[in-house]
Amino acid sequence: MPAASLEVSGLTAGYGPTRILEDVSFSIPAGRRVAVLGRNGVGKSTLFATIAGQTRRYGGRIALGGADLTELPGSGRALKGLGYVPQTRAIFKSLTVEENLLVGLKDRPRSAIQDAYAMFPRLLDRRRNLGSQLSGGEQQMLTTARSILGQPSVLLLDEPLEGLAPVICDELMAAFAALAATGAMTILMIEQRIQAALAFAEDVLILERGQIAWTGTPAQLESEPDTVERLLSVAH
């Protein structure tokens, strides 16, 4: 499945009666790498969860490759090519690494599991370990690899580097860059490590209070220190 565009228009969503996102709209061309930035609590994770079909949507439309996903459940969106790696590292802790990966294969042959091991050699070494026996970084690799094995055309990564050692962060970012270089996936990444995100991305979206507050390129953002201070500084 080749990379696909992602279009979000007029999206308003939240949890129960609480609205977190208000009239969010953006369009990402197929194959692009996008950093989604903003301070804690501005709606970034809610945006990804909403695209994945896991929140209450009050209005708006979501389309992947021109196909309307708005009314589909999360499982249907995955079948249409949406991959989602949440902050929670949602692995099956009672299954082995290899059993977790097999779940992600969908209709691909079992031999395709080697793609995951090529991307994350640590997982090959741990393939017989239970998910509960992995470090946080290894769990993140496993969650990511399982999603990638399904060959999504759009991949959402919610803070993949959170709480991880620098060496693990470097391995993950190298894997994401290699994946992006193939042109096979459109990748959106939420990340608090701003420099790592900007080094990876071609485009940037910044959220503030549940709305898109700024869009542009990493170079444009780095040339606007006032914007960085206003929308990303933890001092505010």
PyMOL commands that set and color helices and strands:
alter all, ss='L'
color gray80, all
select helices_A, chain A and resi 44-51+74-79+97-103+110-119+121-125+131-133+136-149+166-181+194-200+218-222+225-232
alter helices_A, ss='H'
color red, helices_A
select strands_A, chain A and resi 6-15+18-28+33-37+56-64+67-68+82-85+154-158+186-190+203-208+211-216
alter strands_A, ss='S'
color yellow, strands_A
deselect
rebuild
show_as cartoon
